Amino acid sequence: MGQRLVKYTKPDSGELTLIDKCWAGAFSAIPTTAIMAPSERIKCVLQTSSGKYSGMTDCAQALYREGGIRGVFRGTGATLLRDVPGSIAYFGVYEYAKIVMMRLQGYNDMSQLSPIAVLTAGGFAGMACWTVAIPADVLKSRFQSAPEGTYTGLLDVYTKLMKEEGPSALFRGIRPALIRAFPANAACFMGMELSKKMLSFMD
């Protein structure tokens, strides 16, 4: 959908450039935030609640009772702040890595790339995404998991984090995130490419 939207804004109907695909990635993060924000809020609360809730539904109901729909969607702006730049890096690096490997392998068409090349591009894309997104993710997680009234907003989270823990706290957890990102996103993009081929008759 993001790619179609970018194509619609172009004066000509030529192929999308790498920058165009980065913009398409940015657009893709906007509708997904509507799903990601409440699920991330529930996940963060469950991870820090020490067995207070029996499950996701119980947690969601409790959040709704405490703060209404705003309580469930708390951190939506932070999720967007993480996912828009993260998605630019994600899709941009994936497309760029495919271009590089296509040239190295002497191909003229990306559809000729081997599964190993696709897996490698997907893995690097995942690592790039999390390298860019981890500072915003740290702020988002702190904001979403904190008890009501702890912070006035995301800027307050940032100010207190810098004062109490310093800049390195913004990258806390980046090592396991990157270790997980490569295989997870390699598999994700491989699945996406296979699905595109299988469903190409619908295009």
QUIHUNOR-V745943 format. One line per field, one symbol per residue. ss: DSSP state (a for helix, b for strand, c for the rest). burial: 1 if it has 9 or more other C-alpha atoms within 8 Angstrom, else 0. A space follows every 10 residues. Layout:
ss->???
burial->???
This chain:
ss->caaaaaaaac cccccccaaa aaaaaaaaaa aaaaaaaaaa aaaaaaaccc cccccaaaaa aaaaaaaaaa aacccaaaaa aaaaaaaaaa aaaaaaaaaa aaaaccccca aaccaaaaaa aaaaaaaaaa aaaaaaaaaa aaaaaccccc cccaaaaaaa aaaaccaaaa accaaaaaaa aaaaaaaaaa aaaaaaaaca aac
burial->0110111000 0000010101 1111111111 0011011100 1111110000 0010010111 0011001100 1111110111 1111111111 1111111110 1110001001 0010001111 1111111111 1111111111 1111110000 1001011100 1100000011 1001001100 1111111111 0000000000 000
